[in-house]
Amino acid sequence: MTSPRVRKIADRIQVIVAEMLERRIKDPRLGFVTVTDVRVTGDSQQATVFYTVLGEETDRVSTAAALESAKGLLRSEVAKQLGMRHAPTLTFVADALPESARHVDEVLARAKVLDEEAAARRVESYAGEADPYKKPREDDEDDEDDEDDDPETDAT
């Protein structure tokens, strides 16, 4: 469990790095980057920045190189905006979330196809009769005869 202070620092670092990548870093190798998460150690000395890149594998590799070269500028800006005596070292890690999500989508699609095939092979039939509910006996004729024999109507 992280302390609220560390979580606030991580959230602030995420905003600072994202704004810097959008506005101030002009490296042509930098692709379309999204900062997905930042995790800071309990002593606030190290920050791991998770990011995703839209595009091909070459875009990911060139973006990783651009982030490594801009690490010093990003760290100094983080220190300046946070007002901390010791700025945390930044480590950039490509987030595996898109690949994991793609894998889960593929597994769910495969399961859906298998379910549809199983449903097509299934023959639906009732375990018992077609109408399993009990119905009242049909004694309507007996009830009418009983009404004629009512002693109260005979007495009047």
C-alpha positions, 0 to 999 in steps of 0.5 A: 500500500502506498501512502497518500503523499507518494500517490500525489507525487506519482500523479503529479509526475504523470501530469508533468511528464505528459505535458513536457512530452506534448509541449517541450520535447521536440525530438523527431523520434518521439511517437504518439506517446501516452503516459499511462501510470507512474509508480514512485517508491516509498522514499520518493527516490525512484519513479517508474513511468509507464507509457504506450506508443501508437504505431509499429514496433519501429515507432516504439523503439525510436520513442524509447530512445527519445525518452531515454535521451530526454530523461535529464530534462524531464527529471529537472522539470519534475524537480522544479515543479514539485519543489523537492530537494531530491528529484526522483530518478525516472525510469521509462517502461513500455506498458504491456496493457495494450498487448494484454488487452488484445490477448484478452479480446482474442480469447473472448472472441474465441470463447464466443465462437466456441459457445455459438458452435456448442449452441448450434449442436445442442438439441433442445428438448424437455426433460419431462412433459411439454407442460410441466405445470400441474393443472387443476382436475376437471371436476366442473360437472360434479361441482354443479350437481353439489350446488343443486343439493344445497340445504339452505336453498331447499329450506326457503 
